[in-house]
Amino acid sequence: MKVLGLLASYRRQGNSEVFLKEALMGAEDEGAEVEILRLTNYNIRPCTACGRCATGLKPCHLSDQFMWLLEKVYTYDAIILGSPVYYLTTPAILKLFSDRTVCEGYPTPLLGKPCAMILTYGNRGYNAYAFTVPNGLFLKWGMKVIDRALIHSTSPGDAFLDRVNQVRSKQIGRAVARATRTGEAIYLGEPGVCPVCNDRIIRILKDNKTIQCPTCGIRGRLRFVGEELRAEFTEEAIRMGRFSPEQWYQHHMYHVELGKAWFMASKDQRKVIRKKYLTYLAPK
């Protein structure tokens, strides 16, 4: 049973690293073999949206360590993410890594495996999108989120003094290891507005009646129960979220495949028009 600590922090012995290591100690207590991979240690280049991976004919042309890293991540039985929150969300390195997973097929080798997130933030009110990127990555992989924590930890070394959240992190690690061992992946964290990703972000659509989770894509309605505002989603909406097998199939058939067909049909026409933009304001 191998549990990976995936760390998205540049700061050595930073608060998110401390809490992640507590979680891995908890996983070890449950008999897991643990390891940390720090994303910032690897050369990961930005996706250039060339579309080669979508064709299935050409490998990614970028020469870096991403594919090696992805294949290594696939070998673990569970993942615990540790990350700080900078301005509103997680650092760019995590989004950079997530963007490159566009090359993956479905299902991924991580389908159904347990995971958790431990995020730290410094300024209250500046963490609104903290879980957006991690949720999108884990749900895209088809993993089961066991727990998640958002910890207020401002100054360097605050985690050394925060015994309460050290214990909380260790409990998360133990829960992930137990779920890995038993196969019972039950969400233990605080429920959110969205029943799929448990985030509390919603969009109000243009009809001013329908709401949508921007991460999962599920749609529902808001209503008042007394003075309390509640979000309601049907079981069908929950089942057909953005990361469901049905939606992955529709995305591939009606977006990817049709997009490729349209590109090939209009390829010669595009080449002629492209010259106009190649010469305009070209670098000297």
Secondary structure, 3 states (H helix, E strand, C coil): CEEEEEECCCCCCCHHHHHHHHHHHHHHHCCCEEEEEEHHHCCCCCCCCCCHHHHCCCCCCCCCCHHHHHHHHCCCCEEEEEEEECCCCCCHHHHHHHHHHHHCCCCCCCCCCEEEEEEEECCCCCCCCCCHHHHHHHHHHCCEEEEEEEEECCCCCHHHHCHHHHHHHHHHHHHHHHHHHHCCCCCCCCCCCCCCCCCCCCEECCCCCEEECCCCCCEEEEEEECCEEEEECCHHHHHCCCCCHHHHHHHHHHHHHHHHHHHHHCHHHHHHHHHHHHHCCCCC
